[in-house]
């Protein structure tokens, strides 16, 4: 074991001043170089010992030794990772996104959850022929955890994950010029403004994270690789960094973990657990895989408390009467956010009346059963499945009937909510899910 010359090292360097020799009380002289320093004038050029770099400086009768903590430098080099430049089209896309292209910033969560669902779907498909890919990494699921104190949101899935090469291909470039198509569509729609569903149509949904985040960190582990990698980039940057994860506490068994470091303006609203759960239920409640959110809950517990003695009454210590009382305590736990199933995806013959009524109440926040409903499928150039409801109670005022801006049509694509902003396609008092 190397000798310890100091209990602590500062981040940049430490200085230790030693005499060139030490005289023992018995008049024995010890040469420090024979103990700490290399022989044959190795002291002149410096040397490494126990992972530390030592650089000597001569000062009259003393030797000043400068320690540069090579271990810290080596760790810094390891964690710096490999730097890559974005594809030119991706840089253009990020520039548009960062500078508030979308008025509906919350679509970032819809896109990232959809990506997580796709990763789970891909793993489930591949595991049919390669069961070993599933391993012992747990169920196929998505978990979302927000941290109000630090202003972060973390989205974790147990899907297929990515290798280093896939990180470069998927997050640094766009296959089949998806970004070009997106930019072209955006240009064509400039008169009507940016559609909050546009970004998800061309395979560029991941970059919506920069609508709300100043920094994005993606940690991913593919079952096809023994190594785990981290992808990291900032909103205003034209490059990204990929590095290997070696910390045992940060190793994933499988899948991807995305951490968003929110912008100052969005930090307090979007890192709120109730807000996150509301967005999941609005956009992704029909996703095929379970989505759990980290929320604050309350429960009633029974506790024993000592009774206070009556005035003037003396009760020896340890003999006080104890009574049982109940109190409410708060705690944090995971909660399933997407329990409702998309009944329009099933055949009308398979759905019971009670299921239609329950779906209607949960989806449209109604308390009465619908007066009537119909479940139908349309095929042709455009194919869709839908359920049309007539509410059990008429509108309370005329404005709800004649208002052209309706919110009673909810459009879903691949089980993900896209929009409810339609102009006069349906009478105000009707509800429809497509």
DOZA-639616 format. One record per residue (C-alpha): residue in three letters; x, y, z. Coordinates in Angstrom, 1 decimal. Example, Ala and Ser with C-alpha at 12.3 -4.5 7.8 and 13.67 -1.06 7.14 Angstrom:
# DOZA-639616
 residu      x      y      z
    ala   12.3   -4.5    7.8
    ser   13.7   -1.1    7.1
This chain:
# DOZA-639616
 residu      x      y      z
    unk    0.0    0.0    0.0
    unk    1.4    3.4   -0.9
    unk    2.2    5.8    1.9
    unk   -0.3    8.4    2.8
    unk    1.2   11.9    2.7
    unk   -2.0   13.9    3.1
    unk   -5.5   13.2    4.4
    unk   -7.1   15.2    1.6
    unk   -6.4   16.5   -1.9
    unk   -7.9   19.6   -3.4
    unk   -9.6   19.3   -6.8
    unk   -6.7   20.7   -8.9
    unk   -3.6   19.9   -7.0
    unk   -2.0   19.5   -3.5
    unk    1.4   20.8   -2.4
    unk    3.6   19.0    0.2
    unk    6.9   20.4    1.3
    unk    9.3   17.8    2.7
    unk   12.9   18.0    3.8
    unk   15.3   16.1    1.6
    unk   16.2   14.0    4.6
    unk   14.8   13.2    8.1
    unk   17.1   12.8   11.1
    unk   15.9   10.2   13.6
    unk   16.4   10.9   17.4
    unk   19.1    8.1   17.3
    unk   21.0   10.2   14.7
    unk   20.0    8.0   11.9
    unk   19.4    9.8    8.6
    unk   16.7    8.6    6.2
    unk   16.6    9.5    2.6
    unk   13.1   10.2    1.6
    unk   13.8    9.3   -2.0
    unk   14.5    5.7   -0.9
    unk   11.0    5.5    0.5
    unk    8.7    7.7   -1.6
    unk   10.6    8.6   -4.7
    unk   12.0    6.5   -7.6
    unk   15.7    5.9   -7.9
    unk   18.1    6.9  -10.8
    unk   17.1   10.5  -10.9
    unk   13.5    9.6  -11.7
    unk   12.6   12.5   -9.4
    unk   13.6   15.1  -12.0
    unk   10.8   14.2  -14.4
    unk    8.2   13.3  -11.8
    unk    6.6   10.0  -11.3
    unk    3.3    8.2  -10.6
    unk    2.6    6.4   -7.4
    unk   -0.7    4.7   -6.3
    unk   -2.6    6.5   -9.1
    unk   -1.2    9.9   -8.2
    unk    1.2   12.2  -10.2
    unk    4.1   13.7   -8.3
    unk    6.1   16.7   -9.7
    unk    9.0   17.8   -7.6
    unk   10.4   21.4   -7.3
    unk   13.8   22.1   -5.7
    unk   13.8   24.8   -3.0
    unk   17.2   25.3   -1.2
    unk   17.3   22.4    1.3
    unk   13.8   21.2    0.7
    unk   11.9   19.3   -1.9
    unk    8.5   20.6   -2.8
    unk    6.3   17.8   -4.2
    unk    3.2   18.7   -6.3
    unk    0.4   16.1   -6.4
    unk   -1.9   16.3   -9.4
    unk   -4.3   13.5   -8.4
    unk   -4.1   11.4  -11.6
    unk   -7.0    9.3  -10.4
    unk   -9.3   12.2  -10.5
    unk   -8.0   13.3  -13.9
    unk   -8.5    9.8  -15.2
    unk  -12.1    9.6  -13.9
    unk  -12.8   13.0  -15.5
    unk  -11.4   11.8  -18.8
    unk  -13.6    8.6  -18.5
    unk  -16.8   10.6  -17.7
    unk  -16.3   13.2  -20.4
    unk  -17.3   10.6  -23.1
    unk  -17.1   10.9  -26.8
    unk  -18.5   14.0  -28.5
    unk  -20.6   13.9  -31.7
    unk  -22.0   16.6  -33.9
    unk  -25.7   16.6  -34.8
    unk  -26.8   16.0  -38.4
    unk  -27.4   19.4  -40.0
    unk  -31.2   18.8  -40.3
    unk  -31.4   17.8  -36.6
    unk  -29.7   21.1  -35.6
    unk  -32.3   23.0  -37.6
    unk  -35.1   21.1  -36.0
    unk  -33.7   21.7  -32.5
    unk  -33.4   25.3  -33.2
    unk  -37.1   25.5  -34.1
    unk  -38.1   23.5  -31.1
    unk  -36.0   25.4  -28.6
    unk  -37.3   28.7  -29.7
    unk  -40.9   27.9  -28.8
    unk  -42.3   26.4  -32.0
    unk  -45.2   24.8  -30.2
    unk  -47.7   26.5  -28.0
    unk  -48.7   23.1  -26.5
    unk  -45.5   22.2  -24.7
    unk  -47.0   19.3  -22.8
    unk  -46.9   17.2  -26.0
    unk  -43.4   16.3  -25.0
    unk  -44.7   13.7  -22.5
    unk  -47.0   12.2  -25.0
    unk  -44.1   11.7  -27.5
    unk  -41.7   10.3  -24.9
    unk  -44.3    7.9  -23.6
    unk  -45.2    6.8  -27.1
    unk  -41.5    6.1  -27.8
    unk  -41.3    4.1  -24.6
    unk  -44.3    2.1  -25.7
    unk  -42.7    1.4  -29.1
    unk  -39.6    0.2  -27.3
    unk  -41.7   -2.2  -25.3
    unk  -43.6   -3.4  -28.4
    unk  -40.3   -4.1  -30.2
    unk  -39.0   -6.1  -27.3
    unk  -42.2   -8.1  -27.1
    unk  -42.1   -8.8  -30.8
    unk  -38.4   -9.8  -30.8
    unk  -38.8  -12.0  -27.7
    unk  -41.1  -14.3  -29.6
    unk  -38.1  -15.7  -31.5
    unk  -35.4  -14.7  -28.9
    unk  -36.9  -15.3  -25.4
    unk  -33.5  -14.7  -23.9
    unk  -33.9  -10.9  -24.6
    unk  -36.5  -10.7  -21.8
    unk  -34.1  -12.1  -19.2
    unk  -34.9  -11.3  -15.6
    unk  -35.4   -7.5  -16.0
    unk  -39.0   -7.5  -14.9
    unk  -42.4   -6.7  -16.5
    unk  -42.9   -4.6  -19.6
    unk  -43.9   -1.2  -18.1
    unk  -43.3    2.5  -18.1
    unk  -42.6    4.6  -14.9
    unk  -42.6    8.4  -14.7
    unk  -41.2   10.2  -11.7
    unk  -41.0   13.9  -11.2
    unk  -38.8   15.8   -8.7
    unk  -40.2   19.2   -7.8
    unk  -37.1   20.1   -5.7
    unk  -34.6   19.5   -8.5
    unk  -36.9   20.4  -11.4
    unk  -36.6   17.0  -13.2
    unk  -38.8   14.4  -14.9
    unk  -37.5   10.9  -15.3
    unk  -39.2    8.4  -17.7
    unk  -38.1    4.8  -17.5
    unk  -39.2    1.9  -19.6
    unk  -38.1   -1.8  -19.6
    unk  -38.1   -2.0  -23.4
    unk  -35.5   -3.0  -26.0
    unk  -33.0   -0.3  -25.1
    unk  -30.2    0.9  -27.4
    unk  -26.6    0.2  -28.1
    unk  -24.0    2.9  -28.7
    unk  -24.4    2.7  -32.4
    unk  -28.2    2.9  -32.1
    unk  -27.9    6.0  -29.9
    unk  -26.0    7.7  -32.7
    unk  -28.4    6.5  -35.4
    unk  -31.6    7.3  -33.5
    unk  -30.8   10.4  -31.6
    unk  -28.1   12.1  -33.7
    unk  -29.5   11.5  -37.2
    unk  -33.0   11.0  -38.7
    unk  -33.6    8.0  -40.9
    unk  -35.4    8.5  -44.2
    unk  -35.1   12.2  -43.9
    unk  -37.9   12.4  -41.3
    unk  -36.8   15.9  -40.3
    unk  -36.9   17.2  -43.8
    unk  -40.5   16.0  -44.2
    unk  -41.3   17.6  -40.9
    unk  -39.8   20.9  -41.8
    unk  -41.6   20.8  -45.2
    unk  -45.0   20.1  -43.5
    unk  -44.3   22.8  -41.0
    unk  -43.7   25.3  -43.8
    unk  -46.9   24.3  -45.6
    unk  -48.9   24.8  -42.3
    unk  -47.3   28.1  -41.3
    unk  -50.5   30.0  -42.0
    unk  -52.5   28.0  -39.6
    unk  -49.8   27.7  -36.9
    unk  -48.0   24.8  -35.5
    unk  -50.2   21.7  -35.0
    unk  -49.6   20.1  -31.6
    unk  -49.7   16.7  -33.3
    unk  -47.3   17.4  -36.2
    unk  -44.1   16.5  -34.4
    unk  -45.2   12.9  -33.8
    unk  -45.8   12.2  -37.5
    unk  -42.3   12.0  -38.8
    unk  -40.2   10.1  -36.2
    unk  -38.8   13.2  -34.6
    unk  -40.9   13.1  -31.4
    unk  -37.9   12.6  -29.1
    unk  -36.7   16.1  -29.7
    unk  -39.9   17.5  -28.3
    unk  -38.2   17.0  -24.9
    unk  -36.3   20.3  -25.6
    unk  -39.6   22.2  -25.6
    unk  -39.3   22.1  -21.8
    unk  -35.8   20.9  -21.0
    unk  -32.6   22.7  -21.0
    unk  -30.7   19.4  -20.7
    unk  -31.7   15.8  -21.6
    unk  -29.8   12.7  -20.4
    unk  -30.7    9.3  -21.9
    unk  -29.3    6.2  -20.1
    unk  -30.0    3.0  -22.0
    unk  -29.1   -0.7  -21.8
    unk  -29.8   -3.1  -24.6
    unk  -30.2   -6.8  -23.9
    unk  -28.0   -7.4  -27.0
    unk  -25.0   -5.6  -25.3
    unk  -23.2   -6.0  -22.0
    unk  -22.5   -2.3  -21.8
    unk  -24.8    0.6  -20.8
    unk  -24.4    4.0  -22.3
    unk  -25.5    7.6  -21.6
    unk  -26.5   10.1  -24.2
    unk  -26.4   13.7  -23.1
    unk  -27.1   17.1  -24.8
    unk  -28.2   20.6  -24.0
    unk  -30.9   22.6  -25.7
    unk  -28.7   25.2  -27.3
    unk  -25.9   22.8  -28.3
    unk  -25.0   21.6  -31.8
    unk  -23.4   18.4  -30.4
    unk  -24.0   15.6  -27.9
    unk  -21.9   13.3  -25.8
    unk  -22.1    9.5  -25.4
    unk  -20.3    7.7  -22.5
    unk  -20.3    4.3  -20.9
    unk  -21.9    3.8  -17.5
    unk  -19.7    2.1  -15.0
    unk  -21.3    3.1  -11.7
    unk  -23.0   -0.1  -10.3
    unk  -25.7    2.0   -8.7
    unk  -26.8    3.5  -12.1
    unk  -26.9    0.2  -14.0
    unk  -30.2   -0.7  -15.6
    unk  -31.2   -4.3  -16.0
    unk  -32.7   -3.4  -19.4
    unk  -34.4   -0.5  -21.2
    unk  -34.1    3.3  -21.3
    unk  -34.2    6.0  -18.7
    unk  -34.7    9.6  -19.9
    unk  -34.1   12.5  -17.5
    unk  -35.3   16.0  -18.4
    unk  -33.7   19.0  -16.6
    unk  -36.5   21.4  -17.0
    unk  -36.2   25.1  -18.0
    unk  -36.7   27.6  -15.3
    unk  -40.1   28.7  -16.7
    unk  -41.5   25.2  -16.8
    unk  -39.8   23.8  -13.7
    unk  -42.5   24.2  -11.1
    unk  -45.5   23.4  -13.3
    unk  -44.3   20.4  -15.1
    unk  -42.4   18.7  -12.3
    unk  -45.6   18.6  -10.2
    unk  -46.7   15.0   -9.7
    unk  -50.4   15.8  -10.1
    unk  -49.8   17.7  -13.3
    unk  -47.7   14.8  -14.7
    unk  -50.4   12.2  -13.9
    unk  -53.1   14.5  -15.5
    unk  -51.0   14.6  -18.7
    unk  -50.6   10.9  -18.8
    unk  -54.3   10.3  -18.4
    unk  -55.2   12.9  -21.0
    unk  -52.7   11.7  -23.7
    unk  -51.7    8.2  -22.9
    unk  -54.4    6.5  -20.9
    unk  -55.0    3.9  -23.7
    unk  -51.4    2.9  -24.2
    unk  -51.2   -0.9  -24.2
    unk  -48.5   -1.1  -21.4
    unk  -49.0   -0.1  -17.8
    unk  -47.8    3.5  -17.0
    unk  -47.0    4.2  -13.3
    unk  -46.6    7.7  -11.9
    unk  -44.9    8.6   -8.6
    unk  -47.6   10.4   -6.6
    unk  -48.3   11.5   -3.1
    unk  -51.0    9.5   -1.3
    unk  -52.6    9.5    2.1
    unk  -53.7    6.8    4.4
    unk  -55.3    6.4    7.8
    unk  -53.3    4.8   10.5
    unk  -54.0    3.9   14.0
    unk  -51.7    5.1   16.7
    unk  -51.5    4.9   20.5
    unk  -51.3    8.1   22.5
    unk  -51.1    8.7   26.2
    unk  -54.1   10.3   27.8
    unk  -53.4   13.6   29.6
    unk  -54.2   13.4   33.3
    unk  -57.1   15.4   34.6
    unk  -56.3   18.6   36.4
    unk  -54.9   18.0   39.9
    unk  -54.5   14.3   39.2
    unk  -51.0   12.8   39.5
    unk  -50.3    9.6   37.6
    unk  -47.0    7.8   38.0
    unk  -44.8    7.6   34.9
    unk  -45.5    4.5   32.9
    unk  -49.0    4.1   34.3
    unk  -50.7    6.6   32.1
    unk  -53.6    5.3   30.1
    unk  -53.2    4.9   26.4
    unk  -55.9    5.4   23.8
    unk  -56.0    4.4   20.2
    unk  -56.6    7.2   17.7
    unk  -56.5    7.5   14.0
    unk  -54.6   10.0   12.0
    unk  -53.9   10.7    8.3
    unk  -50.4   10.4    7.1
    unk  -48.9   11.2    3.7
    unk  -46.5    9.0    1.7
    unk  -45.2    8.6   -1.8
    unk  -45.8    5.5   -4.0
    unk  -46.4    4.3   -7.6
    unk  -49.9    4.5   -9.0
    unk  -51.2    3.0  -12.2
    unk  -52.3    5.9  -14.4
    unk  -53.9    4.2  -17.4
    unk  -56.5    1.7  -16.3
    unk  -59.2    2.5  -18.9
    unk  -59.2    0.3  -22.0
    unk  -59.9    1.5  -25.5
    unk  -63.2   -0.2  -26.2
    unk  -63.3    1.1  -29.8
    unk  -60.4   -1.2  -30.7
    unk  -62.6   -4.2  -30.0
    unk  -65.5   -5.6  -31.9
    unk  -68.9   -4.1  -31.0
    unk  -70.1   -7.7  -30.4
    unk  -67.6   -8.2  -27.6
    unk  -68.4   -5.0  -25.6
    unk  -71.1   -5.1  -23.0
    unk  -73.5   -2.2  -22.3
    unk  -71.9   -1.5  -18.9
    unk  -68.5   -1.2  -20.5
    unk  -69.8    1.5  -22.9
    unk  -71.3    3.5  -20.1
    unk  -68.2    3.2  -17.8
    unk  -66.0    4.3  -20.7
    unk  -68.2    7.3  -21.4
    unk  -68.2    8.5  -17.9
    unk  -64.4    8.2  -17.4
    unk  -63.4    9.6  -20.8
    unk  -65.7   12.6  -20.9
    unk  -66.0   13.2  -17.1
    unk  -69.8   12.7  -17.1
    unk  -71.9   11.4  -14.2
    unk  -75.0   10.3  -16.1
    unk  -75.2    7.3  -18.4
    unk  -75.4    8.3  -22.1
    unk  -78.9    8.5  -23.7
    unk  -77.7    6.4  -26.6
    unk  -74.5    5.2  -28.3
    unk  -73.3    3.5  -31.5
    unk  -70.0    1.7  -32.2
    unk  -69.0    1.5  -35.9
    unk  -66.1    1.1  -38.3
    unk  -65.4    2.9  -41.5
    unk  -63.2    1.5  -44.2
    unk  -61.9    3.0  -47.5
    unk  -59.2    5.5  -48.3
    unk  -59.3    6.5  -44.7
    unk  -60.1    3.8  -42.1
    unk  -61.1    4.4  -38.5
    unk  -63.1    2.9  -35.6
    unk  -65.3    5.1  -33.5
    unk  -67.9    5.2  -30.7
    unk  -70.5    8.0  -30.8
    unk  -72.4    9.0  -27.7
    unk  -75.5   11.1  -27.1
    unk  -75.3   12.6  -23.5
    unk  -78.0   11.8  -21.0
    unk  -78.6   15.5  -20.3
    unk  -79.1   18.5  -22.7
    unk  -76.6   21.4  -22.7
    unk  -77.4   24.0  -19.9
    unk  -77.0   27.0  -22.2
    unk  -77.2   27.9  -25.9
    unk  -73.5   28.8  -26.1
    unk  -72.5   25.2  -25.7
    unk  -74.7   24.3  -28.7
    unk  -73.7   27.0  -31.2
    unk  -70.0   27.4  -30.2
    unk  -68.1   26.3  -33.3
    unk  -65.0   25.4  -31.3
    unk  -65.9   21.9  -30.1
    unk  -64.1   19.7  -27.7
    unk  -66.3   16.7  -28.0
    unk  -64.4   14.9  -30.7
    unk  -61.3   13.1  -29.4
    unk  -59.0   11.7  -32.0
    unk  -56.6    8.9  -31.1
    unk  -53.9    7.4  -33.3
    unk  -52.4    4.1  -32.2
    unk  -54.1    4.6  -28.8
    unk  -52.5    7.9  -28.2
    unk  -54.6   11.1  -27.9
    unk  -53.8   13.5  -30.8
    unk  -56.3   16.3  -30.7
    unk  -59.8   17.5  -29.6
    unk  -59.6   20.8  -31.5
    unk  -62.1   20.5  -34.3
    unk  -64.2   23.3  -35.9
    unk  -67.9   22.4  -36.3
    unk  -67.6   18.8  -37.6
    unk  -70.1   17.6  -35.1
    unk  -73.0   19.1  -33.1
    unk  -71.9   20.5  -29.8
    unk  -74.0   18.1  -27.7
    unk  -72.6   14.9  -29.2
    unk  -69.5   13.0  -28.0
    unk  -67.3   10.8  -30.1
    unk  -64.1    8.9  -29.7
    unk  -62.2    7.9  -32.8
